[in-house]
Amino acid sequence: MSNFKILSGGWSELQSAVGPVREAVFIREQQIAPADEWDAQDLVSLHFAVMDGEACIATARLLENHSIGRVAVLSSSRGKGIGKLLMLAVIEVAKKQGRPFVKLSSQVHAIEFYVGLGFKVQGEEYLDCGIPHIDMRLELE
């Protein structure tokens, strides 16, 4: 995994890298409407990009309310531990920032992935953009 580099920064810095990943995964692959994908939170979130050389292959964002969102790994890069690498980096930054917890809205198929990182399911399943989700939380303190 040493040839992967994780960048973090604002939307203006990373939009050109992470935007195409989110478009490929959420808009094209999962058929989420562009109006539902792009929102005002992009401007105020800390964005993460997993770089394989010059190419961004995965992304996530950390919001002011401690939510981790828009976690996406290109289909060609899945199954290689990149999602775990990315999430551990986001969690580490959240810890360094002194956040008491992080939370996310997991697609139901990904629950076990997040449980493996220490997240716990909270509440009941619901639909978001027609896809089953469930809230999850990880205590950092």
MODELLER restraints for C-alpha pairs under 7 A, 6 or more apart:
rsr = mdl.restraints
at = mdl.atoms
rsr.add(forms.Gaussian(group=physical.xy_distance, feature=features.Distance(at['CA:3:A'], at['CA:52:A']), mean=6.64, stdev=0.5))
rsr.add(forms.Gaussian(group=physical.xy_distance, feature=features.Distance(at['CA:4:A'], at['CA:50:A']), mean=6.51, stdev=0.5))
rsr.add(forms.Gaussian(group=physical.xy_distance, feature=features.Distance(at['CA:4:A'], at['CA:51:A']), mean=5.57, stdev=0.5))
rsr.add(forms.Gaussian(group=physical.xy_distance, feature=features.Distance(at['CA:4:A'], at['CA:52:A']), mean=5.07, stdev=0.5))
rsr.add(forms.Gaussian(group=physical.xy_distance, feature=features.Distance(at['CA:5:A'], at['CA:50:A']), mean=5.73, stdev=0.5))
rsr.add(forms.Gaussian(group=physical.xy_distance, feature=features.Distance(at['CA:5:A'], at['CA:51:A']), mean=5.06, stdev=0.5))
rsr.add(forms.Gaussian(group=physical.xy_distance, feature=features.Distance(at['CA:5:A'], at['CA:52:A']), mean=6.75, stdev=0.5))
rsr.add(forms.Gaussian(group=physical.xy_distance, feature=features.Distance(at['CA:6:A'], at['CA:48:A']), mean=6.72, stdev=0.5))
rsr.add(forms.Gaussian(group=physical.xy_distance, feature=features.Distance(at['CA:6:A'], at['CA:49:A']), mean=5.55, stdev=0.5))
rsr.add(forms.Gaussian(group=physical.xy_distance, feature=features.Distance(at['CA:6:A'], at['CA:50:A']), mean=4.52, stdev=0.5))
rsr.add(forms.Gaussian(group=physical.xy_distance, feature=features.Distance(at['CA:6:A'], at['CA:51:A']), mean=6.05, stdev=0.5))
rsr.add(forms.Gaussian(group=physical.xy_distance, feature=features.Distance(at['CA:7:A'], at['CA:48:A']), mean=5.59, stdev=0.5))
rsr.add(forms.Gaussian(group=physical.xy_distance, feature=features.Distance(at['CA:7:A'], at['CA:49:A']), mean=5.15, stdev=0.5))
rsr.add(forms.Gaussian(group=physical.xy_distance, feature=features.Distance(at['CA:7:A'], at['CA:50:A']), mean=6.52, stdev=0.5))
rsr.add(forms.Gaussian(group=physical.xy_distance, feature=features.Distance(at['CA:8:A'], at['CA:46:A']), mean=6.65, stdev=0.5))
rsr.add(forms.Gaussian(group=physical.xy_distance, feature=features.Distance(at['CA:8:A'], at['CA:47:A']), mean=5.40, stdev=0.5))
rsr.add(forms.Gaussian(group=physical.xy_distance, feature=features.Distance(at['CA:8:A'], at['CA:48:A']), mean=4.41, stdev=0.5))
rsr.add(forms.Gaussian(group=physical.xy_distance, feature=features.Distance(at['CA:8:A'], at['CA:49:A']), mean=6.38, stdev=0.5))
rsr.add(forms.Gaussian(group=physical.xy_distance, feature=features.Distance(at['CA:9:A'], at['CA:46:A']), mean=5.54, stdev=0.5))
rsr.add(forms.Gaussian(group=physical.xy_distance, feature=features.Distance(at['CA:9:A'], at['CA:47:A']), mean=5.37, stdev=0.5))
rsr.add(forms.Gaussian(group=physical.xy_distance, feature=features.Distance(at['CA:9:A'], at['CA:48:A']), mean=6.74, stdev=0.5))
rsr.add(forms.Gaussian(group=physical.xy_distance, feature=features.Distance(at['CA:10:A'], at['CA:45:A']), mean=6.68, stdev=0.5))
rsr.add(forms.Gaussian(group=physical.xy_distance, feature=features.Distance(at['CA:10:A'], at['CA:46:A']), mean=5.41, stdev=0.5))
rsr.add(forms.Gaussian(group=physical.xy_distance, feature=features.Distance(at['CA:10:A'], at['CA:47:A']), mean=5.89, stdev=0.5))
rsr.add(forms.Gaussian(group=physical.xy_distance, feature=features.Distance(at['CA:11:A'], at['CA:42:A']), mean=6.08, stdev=0.5))
rsr.add(forms.Gaussian(group=physical.xy_distance, feature=features.Distance(at['CA:11:A'], at['CA:43:A']), mean=5.61, stdev=0.5))
rsr.add(forms.Gaussian(group=physical.xy_distance, feature=features.Distance(at['CA:11:A'], at['CA:47:A']), mean=6.58, stdev=0.5))
rsr.add(forms.Gaussian(group=physical.xy_distance, feature=features.Distance(at['CA:14:A'], at['CA:47:A']), mean=6.92, stdev=0.5))
rsr.add(forms.Gaussian(group=physical.xy_distance, feature=features.Distance(at['CA:17:A'], at['CA:56:A']), mean=5.63, stdev=0.5))
rsr.add(forms.Gaussian(group=physical.xy_distance, feature=features.Distance(at['CA:18:A'], at['CA:49:A']), mean=6.15, stdev=0.5))
rsr.add(forms.Gaussian(group=physical.xy_distance, feature=features.Distance(at['CA:18:A'], at['CA:56:A']), mean=6.50, stdev=0.5))
rsr.add(forms.Gaussian(group=physical.xy_distance, feature=features.Distance(at['CA:18:A'], at['CA:59:A']), mean=5.90, stdev=0.5))
rsr.add(forms.Gaussian(group=physical.xy_distance, feature=features.Distance(at['CA:21:A'], at['CA:57:A']), mean=6.60, stdev=0.5))
rsr.add(forms.Gaussian(group=physical.xy_distance, feature=features.Distance(at['CA:21:A'], at['CA:58:A']), mean=6.50, stdev=0.5))
rsr.add(forms.Gaussian(group=physical.xy_distance, feature=features.Distance(at['CA:21:A'], at['CA:72:A']), mean=6.96, stdev=0.5))
rsr.add(forms.Gaussian(group=physical.xy_distance, feature=features.Distance(at['CA:21:A'], at['CA:74:A']), mean=6.34, stdev=0.5))
rsr.add(forms.Gaussian(group=physical.xy_distance, feature=features.Distance(at['CA:22:A'], at['CA:72:A']), mean=6.39, stdev=0.5))
rsr.add(forms.Gaussian(group=physical.xy_distance, feature=features.Distance(at['CA:25:A'], at['CA:72:A']), mean=6.43, stdev=0.5))
rsr.add(forms.Gaussian(group=physical.xy_distance, feature=features.Distance(at['CA:25:A'], at['CA:74:A']), mean=6.38, stdev=0.5))
rsr.add(forms.Gaussian(group=physical.xy_distance, feature=features.Distance(at['CA:26:A'], at['CA:32:A']), mean=5.57, stdev=0.5))
rsr.add(forms.Gaussian(group=physical.xy_distance, feature=features.Distance(at['CA:27:A'], at['CA:33:A']), mean=6.09, stdev=0.5))
rsr.add(forms.Gaussian(group=physical.xy_distance, feature=features.Distance(at['CA:27:A'], at['CA:34:A']), mean=6.25, stdev=0.5))
rsr.add(forms.Gaussian(group=physical.xy_distance, feature=features.Distance(at['CA:32:A'], at['CA:129:A']), mean=6.42, stdev=0.5))
rsr.add(forms.Gaussian(group=physical.xy_distance, feature=features.Distance(at['CA:45:A'], at['CA:61:A']), mean=6.04, stdev=0.5))
rsr.add(forms.Gaussian(group=physical.xy_distance, feature=features.Distance(at['CA:45:A'], at['CA:62:A']), mean=5.50, stdev=0.5))
rsr.add(forms.Gaussian(group=physical.xy_distance, feature=features.Distance(at['CA:45:A'], at['CA:63:A']), mean=4.67, stdev=0.5))
rsr.add(forms.Gaussian(group=physical.xy_distance, feature=features.Distance(at['CA:45:A'], at['CA:64:A']), mean=6.59, stdev=0.5))
rsr.add(forms.Gaussian(group=physical.xy_distance, feature=features.Distance(at['CA:46:A'], at['CA:61:A']), mean=5.52, stdev=0.5))
rsr.add(forms.Gaussian(group=physical.xy_distance, feature=features.Distance(at['CA:46:A'], at['CA:62:A']), mean=5.11, stdev=0.5))
rsr.add(forms.Gaussian(group=physical.xy_distance, feature=features.Distance(at['CA:46:A'], at['CA:63:A']), mean=6.56, stdev=0.5))
rsr.add(forms.Gaussian(group=physical.xy_distance, feature=features.Distance(at['CA:47:A'], at['CA:60:A']), mean=5.99, stdev=0.5))
rsr.add(forms.Gaussian(group=physical.xy_distance, feature=features.Distance(at['CA:47:A'], at['CA:61:A']), mean=4.32, stdev=0.5))
rsr.add(forms.Gaussian(group=physical.xy_distance, feature=features.Distance(at['CA:47:A'], at['CA:62:A']), mean=6.42, stdev=0.5))
rsr.add(forms.Gaussian(group=physical.xy_distance, feature=features.Distance(at['CA:48:A'], at['CA:59:A']), mean=5.32, stdev=0.5))
rsr.add(forms.Gaussian(group=physical.xy_distance, feature=features.Distance(at['CA:48:A'], at['CA:60:A']), mean=5.25, stdev=0.5))
rsr.add(forms.Gaussian(group=physical.xy_distance, feature=features.Distance(at['CA:48:A'], at['CA:61:A']), mean=5.92, stdev=0.5))
rsr.add(forms.Gaussian(group=physical.xy_distance, feature=features.Distance(at['CA:49:A'], at['CA:56:A']), mean=6.10, stdev=0.5))
rsr.add(forms.Gaussian(group=physical.xy_distance, feature=features.Distance(at['CA:49:A'], at['CA:58:A']), mean=5.83, stdev=0.5))
rsr.add(forms.Gaussian(group=physical.xy_distance, feature=features.Distance(at['CA:49:A'], at['CA:59:A']), mean=4.64, stdev=0.5))
rsr.add(forms.Gaussian(group=physical.xy_distance, feature=features.Distance(at['CA:50:A'], at['CA:56:A']), mean=5.61, stdev=0.5))
rsr.add(forms.Gaussian(group=physical.xy_distance, feature=features.Distance(at['CA:50:A'], at['CA:57:A']), mean=5.78, stdev=0.5))
rsr.add(forms.Gaussian(group=physical.xy_distance, feature=features.Distance(at['CA:50:A'], at['CA:58:A']), mean=5.04, stdev=0.5))
rsr.add(forms.Gaussian(group=physical.xy_distance, feature=features.Distance(at['CA:50:A'], at['CA:59:A']), mean=6.20, stdev=0.5))
rsr.add(forms.Gaussian(group=physical.xy_distance, feature=features.Distance(at['CA:50:A'], at['CA:86:A']), mean=6.75, stdev=0.5))
rsr.add(forms.Gaussian(group=physical.xy_distance, feature=features.Distance(at['CA:51:A'], at['CA:57:A']), mean=6.03, stdev=0.5))
rsr.add(forms.Gaussian(group=physical.xy_distance, feature=features.Distance(at['CA:57:A'], at['CA:73:A']), mean=5.96, stdev=0.5))
rsr.add(forms.Gaussian(group=physical.xy_distance, feature=features.Distance(at['CA:57:A'], at['CA:74:A']), mean=5.51, stdev=0.5))
rsr.add(forms.Gaussian(group=physical.xy_distance, feature=features.Distance(at['CA:57:A'], at['CA:77:A']), mean=6.69, stdev=0.5))
rsr.add(forms.Gaussian(group=physical.xy_distance, feature=features.Distance(at['CA:58:A'], at['CA:72:A']), mean=5.42, stdev=0.5))
rsr.add(forms.Gaussian(group=physical.xy_distance, feature=features.Distance(at['CA:58:A'], at['CA:73:A']), mean=4.16, stdev=0.5))
rsr.add(forms.Gaussian(group=physical.xy_distance, feature=features.Distance(at['CA:58:A'], at['CA:74:A']), mean=6.12, stdev=0.5))
rsr.add(forms.Gaussian(group=physical.xy_distance, feature=features.Distance(at['CA:59:A'], at['CA:71:A']), mean=5.63, stdev=0.5))
rsr.add(forms.Gaussian(group=physical.xy_distance, feature=features.Distance(at['CA:59:A'], at['CA:72:A']), mean=5.34, stdev=0.5))
rsr.add(forms.Gaussian(group=physical.xy_distance, feature=features.Distance(at['CA:59:A'], at['CA:73:A']), mean=6.60, stdev=0.5))
rsr.add(forms.Gaussian(group=physical.xy_distance, feature=features.Distance(at['CA:60:A'], at['CA:68:A']), mean=6.90, stdev=0.5))
rsr.add(forms.Gaussian(group=physical.xy_distance, feature=features.Distance(at['CA:60:A'], at['CA:69:A']), mean=5.85, stdev=0.5))
rsr.add(forms.Gaussian(group=physical.xy_distance, feature=features.Distance(at['CA:60:A'], at['CA:70:A']), mean=5.09, stdev=0.5))
rsr.add(forms.Gaussian(group=physical.xy_distance, feature=features.Distance(at['CA:60:A'], at['CA:71:A']), mean=4.21, stdev=0.5))
rsr.add(forms.Gaussian(group=physical.xy_distance, feature=features.Distance(at['CA:60:A'], at['CA:72:A']), mean=6.46, stdev=0.5))
rsr.add(forms.Gaussian(group=physical.xy_distance, feature=features.Distance(at['CA:61:A'], at['CA:68:A']), mean=5.65, stdev=0.5))
rsr.add(forms.Gaussian(group=physical.xy_distance, feature=features.Distance(at['CA:61:A'], at['CA:69:A']), mean=5.27, stdev=0.5))
rsr.add(forms.Gaussian(group=physical.xy_distance, feature=features.Distance(at['CA:61:A'], at['CA:70:A']), mean=6.11, stdev=0.5))
rsr.add(forms.Gaussian(group=physical.xy_distance, feature=features.Distance(at['CA:62:A'], at['CA:68:A']), mean=4.64, stdev=0.5))
rsr.add(forms.Gaussian(group=physical.xy_distance, feature=features.Distance(at['CA:62:A'], at['CA:69:A']), mean=6.46, stdev=0.5))
rsr.add(forms.Gaussian(group=physical.xy_distance, feature=features.Distance(at['CA:66:A'], at['CA:101:A']), mean=6.69, stdev=0.5))
rsr.add(forms.Gaussian(group=physical.xy_distance, feature=features.Distance(at['CA:66:A'], at['CA:102:A']), mean=4.87, stdev=0.5))
rsr.add(forms.Gaussian(group=physical.xy_distance, feature=features.Distance(at['CA:66:A'], at['CA:103:A']), mean=6.18, stdev=0.5))
rsr.add(forms.Gaussian(group=physical.xy_distance, feature=features.Distance(at['CA:67:A'], at['CA:102:A']), mean=5.67, stdev=0.5))
rsr.add(forms.Gaussian(group=physical.xy_distance, feature=features.Distance(at['CA:67:A'], at['CA:103:A']), mean=4.76, stdev=0.5))
rsr.add(forms.Gaussian(group=physical.xy_distance, feature=features.Distance(at['CA:67:A'], at['CA:104:A']), mean=5.30, stdev=0.5))
rsr.add(forms.Gaussian(group=physical.xy_distance, feature=features.Distance(at['CA:68:A'], at['CA:102:A']), mean=6.75, stdev=0.5))
rsr.add(forms.Gaussian(group=physical.xy_distance, feature=features.Distance(at['CA:68:A'], at['CA:103:A']), mean=6.10, stdev=0.5))
rsr.add(forms.Gaussian(group=physical.xy_distance, feature=features.Distance(at['CA:68:A'], at['CA:104:A']), mean=5.16, stdev=0.5))
rsr.add(forms.Gaussian(group=physical.xy_distance, feature=features.Distance(at['CA:69:A'], at['CA:104:A']), mean=6.26, stdev=0.5))
rsr.add(forms.Gaussian(group=physical.xy_distance, feature=features.Distance(at['CA:73:A'], at['CA:83:A']), mean=6.50, stdev=0.5))
rsr.add(forms.Gaussian(group=physical.xy_distance, feature=features.Distance(at['CA:95:A'], at['CA:140:A']), mean=6.41, stdev=0.5))
rsr.add(forms.Gaussian(group=physical.xy_distance, feature=features.Distance(at['CA:99:A'], at['CA:140:A']), mean=6.99, stdev=0.5))
rsr.add(forms.Gaussian(group=physical.xy_distance, feature=features.Distance(at['CA:100:A'], at['CA:139:A']), mean=6.32, stdev=0.5))
rsr.add(forms.Gaussian(group=physical.xy_distance, feature=features.Distance(at['CA:100:A'], at['CA:140:A']), mean=5.20, stdev=0.5))
rsr.add(forms.Gaussian(group=physical.xy_distance, feature=features.Distance(at['CA:100:A'], at['CA:141:A']), mean=5.46, stdev=0.5))
rsr.add(forms.Gaussian(group=physical.xy_distance, feature=features.Distance(at['CA:101:A'], at['CA:138:A']), mean=5.55, stdev=0.5))
rsr.add(forms.Gaussian(group=physical.xy_distance, feature=features.Distance(at['CA:101:A'], at['CA:139:A']), mean=4.34, stdev=0.5))
rsr.add(forms.Gaussian(group=physical.xy_distance, feature=features.Distance(at['CA:101:A'], at['CA:140:A']), mean=4.80, stdev=0.5))
rsr.add(forms.Gaussian(group=physical.xy_distance, feature=features.Distance(at['CA:102:A'], at['CA:137:A']), mean=5.85, stdev=0.5))
rsr.add(forms.Gaussian(group=physical.xy_distance, feature=features.Distance(at['CA:102:A'], at['CA:138:A']), mean=5.37, stdev=0.5))
rsr.add(forms.Gaussian(group=physical.xy_distance, feature=features.Distance(at['CA:102:A'], at['CA:139:A']), mean=6.66, stdev=0.5))
rsr.add(forms.Gaussian(group=physical.xy_distance, feature=features.Distance(at['CA:103:A'], at['CA:136:A']), mean=5.57, stdev=0.5))
rsr.add(forms.Gaussian(group=physical.xy_distance, feature=features.Distance(at['CA:103:A'], at['CA:137:A']), mean=4.20, stdev=0.5))
rsr.add(forms.Gaussian(group=physical.xy_distance, feature=features.Distance(at['CA:103:A'], at['CA:138:A']), mean=6.19, stdev=0.5))
rsr.add(forms.Gaussian(group=physical.xy_distance, feature=features.Distance(at['CA:104:A'], at['CA:135:A']), mean=5.82, stdev=0.5))
rsr.add(forms.Gaussian(group=physical.xy_distance, feature=features.Distance(at['CA:104:A'], at['CA:136:A']), mean=5.37, stdev=0.5))
rsr.add(forms.Gaussian(group=physical.xy_distance, feature=features.Distance(at['CA:104:A'], at['CA:137:A']), mean=6.46, stdev=0.5))
rsr.add(forms.Gaussian(group=physical.xy_distance, feature=features.Distance(at['CA:105:A'], at['CA:133:A']), mean=6.09, stdev=0.5))
rsr.add(forms.Gaussian(group=physical.xy_distance, feature=features.Distance(at['CA:105:A'], at['CA:134:A']), mean=5.53, stdev=0.5))
rsr.add(forms.Gaussian(group=physical.xy_distance, feature=features.Distance(at['CA:105:A'], at['CA:135:A']), mean=4.49, stdev=0.5))
rsr.add(forms.Gaussian(group=physical.xy_distance, feature=features.Distance(at['CA:105:A'], at['CA:136:A']), mean=6.20, stdev=0.5))
rsr.add(forms.Gaussian(group=physical.xy_distance, feature=features.Distance(at['CA:106:A'], at['CA:133:A']), mean=5.25, stdev=0.5))
rsr.add(forms.Gaussian(group=physical.xy_distance, feature=features.Distance(at['CA:106:A'], at['CA:134:A']), mean=5.33, stdev=0.5))
rsr.add(forms.Gaussian(group=physical.xy_distance, feature=features.Distance(at['CA:106:A'], at['CA:135:A']), mean=6.11, stdev=0.5))
rsr.add(forms.Gaussian(group=physical.xy_distance, feature=features.Distance(at['CA:106:A'], at['CA:136:A']), mean=6.79, stdev=0.5))
rsr.add(forms.Gaussian(group=physical.xy_distance, feature=features.Distance(at['CA:107:A'], at['CA:131:A']), mean=6.94, stdev=0.5))
rsr.add(forms.Gaussian(group=physical.xy_distance, feature=features.Distance(at['CA:107:A'], at['CA:132:A']), mean=5.85, stdev=0.5))
rsr.add(forms.Gaussian(group=physical.xy_distance, feature=features.Distance(at['CA:107:A'], at['CA:133:A']), mean=4.26, stdev=0.5))
rsr.add(forms.Gaussian(group=physical.xy_distance, feature=features.Distance(at['CA:107:A'], at['CA:134:A']), mean=6.50, stdev=0.5))
rsr.add(forms.Gaussian(group=physical.xy_distance, feature=features.Distance(at['CA:108:A'], at['CA:132:A']), mean=5.67, stdev=0.5))
rsr.add(forms.Gaussian(group=physical.xy_distance, feature=features.Distance(at['CA:108:A'], at['CA:133:A']), mean=5.03, stdev=0.5))
rsr.add(forms.Gaussian(group=physical.xy_distance, feature=features.Distance(at['CA:108:A'], at['CA:134:A']), mean=6.22, stdev=0.5))
rsr.add(forms.Gaussian(group=physical.xy_distance, feature=features.Distance(at['CA:118:A'], at['CA:138:A']), mean=6.22, stdev=0.5))
rsr.add(forms.Gaussian(group=physical.xy_distance, feature=features.Distance(at['CA:119:A'], at['CA:136:A']), mean=5.89, stdev=0.5))
rsr.add(forms.Gaussian(group=physical.xy_distance, feature=features.Distance(at['CA:119:A'], at['CA:137:A']), mean=5.14, stdev=0.5))
rsr.add(forms.Gaussian(group=physical.xy_distance, feature=features.Distance(at['CA:119:A'], at['CA:138:A']), mean=4.52, stdev=0.5))
rsr.add(forms.Gaussian(group=physical.xy_distance, feature=features.Distance(at['CA:120:A'], at['CA:136:A']), mean=5.27, stdev=0.5))
rsr.add(forms.Gaussian(group=physical.xy_distance, feature=features.Distance(at['CA:120:A'], at['CA:137:A']), mean=5.37, stdev=0.5))
rsr.add(forms.Gaussian(group=physical.xy_distance, feature=features.Distance(at['CA:120:A'], at['CA:138:A']), mean=6.40, stdev=0.5))
rsr.add(forms.Gaussian(group=physical.xy_distance, feature=features.Distance(at['CA:121:A'], at['CA:134:A']), mean=7.00, stdev=0.5))
rsr.add(forms.Gaussian(group=physical.xy_distance, feature=features.Distance(at['CA:121:A'], at['CA:135:A']), mean=6.04, stdev=0.5))
rsr.add(forms.Gaussian(group=physical.xy_distance, feature=features.Distance(at['CA:121:A'], at['CA:136:A']), mean=4.44, stdev=0.5))
rsr.add(forms.Gaussian(group=physical.xy_distance, feature=features.Distance(at['CA:121:A'], at['CA:137:A']), mean=6.68, stdev=0.5))
rsr.add(forms.Gaussian(group=physical.xy_distance, feature=features.Distance(at['CA:122:A'], at['CA:135:A']), mean=5.28, stdev=0.5))
rsr.add(forms.Gaussian(group=physical.xy_distance, feature=features.Distance(at['CA:122:A'], at['CA:136:A']), mean=5.30, stdev=0.5))
rsr.add(forms.Gaussian(group=physical.xy_distance, feature=features.Distance(at['CA:123:A'], at['CA:135:A']), mean=6.48, stdev=0.5))
rsr.add(forms.Gaussian(group=physical.xy_distance, feature=features.Distance(at['CA:124:A'], at['CA:134:A']), mean=6.26, stdev=0.5))
rsr.add(forms.Gaussian(group=physical.xy_distance, feature=features.Distance(at['CA:125:A'], at['CA:132:A']), mean=6.48, stdev=0.5))
rsr.add(forms.Gaussian(group=physical.xy_distance, feature=features.Distance(at['CA:125:A'], at['CA:133:A']), mean=5.58, stdev=0.5))
rsr.add(forms.Gaussian(group=physical.xy_distance, feature=features.Distance(at['CA:125:A'], at['CA:134:A']), mean=4.68, stdev=0.5))
rsr.add(forms.Gaussian(group=physical.xy_distance, feature=features.Distance(at['CA:126:A'], at['CA:132:A']), mean=5.57, stdev=0.5))
rsr.add(forms.Gaussian(group=physical.xy_distance, feature=features.Distance(at['CA:126:A'], at['CA:133:A']), mean=5.35, stdev=0.5))
rsr.add(forms.Gaussian(group=physical.xy_distance, feature=features.Distance(at['CA:126:A'], at['CA:134:A']), mean=6.26, stdev=0.5))
rsr.add(forms.Gaussian(group=physical.xy_distance, feature=features.Distance(at['CA:127:A'], at['CA:133:A']), mean=5.82, stdev=0.5))
